[in-house]
Amino acid sequence: MEEPFAGLKLSPHTSLRAIHTSAAGRVPCPRCHKTRLMYCYTCCCALDAAPAPHVALPLHADLWHHRTEHRQKSTALHARILAPDDTTLVEYPAEAAACAYGAETVLLYPSPASVAVADMPDELVARVERVVVIDSQWQKTGGMLAHPALRGLQHVRIQGARTAFWRHQSHGPEYLSTIEALYWFMREFSEARSGGKYDG
């Protein structure tokens, strides 16, 4: 099997592996005091026993998390923990009404009207400052897409990526987890904006 992370410059993950072999295991979150393992999915923060690297993204990402999705299973929260300065978690539908987007925002969704990131016109690449990513099961996306804040946004899609996530979708390997979709979008967008090749 192909190594999915070959060629990537990753932070050491020895502290994460150590948690599984230590007696400590779950620890209280310093904010909500609930017992968690590695990170708190309520507060979206890494715990001291598992320090997370700080990642800077090339543009801001709004992560629309459907209220019926279990937060402890959501990979959108991983993006929020790793890139807190460049991500916003939007709880749908409660917080969606406060969102207002314009021509500087695109929606990552593979609709028939979507354009591949690699094929985005130069003027669109230049003006984009924000991407909206939907975090829900595929059958729930229809209602989210109909929300007034998302209507009229340019849909964009990634191409050729296959999941490396252990909890894969039953639809097929091209259906990615939220964190994978965000990673591939940011990677392809960075290449489109810089004209260079991603270096890992």
Salt bridges, closest charged atoms under 4 A:
ASP62 OD1 - HIS60 NE2 3.68
ASP62 OD1 - ARG130 NH1 2.72
GLU69 OE2 - LYS140 NZ 2.99
ASP85 OD2 - HIS54 NE2 3.05
GLU91 OE1 - HIS65 ND1 2.87
GLU91 OE2 - ARG71 NH1 2.34
GLU123 OE1 - ARG127 NH1 2.60
ASP135 OD2 - HIS65 NE2 3.88
ASP199 OD2 - LYS9 NZ 3.42
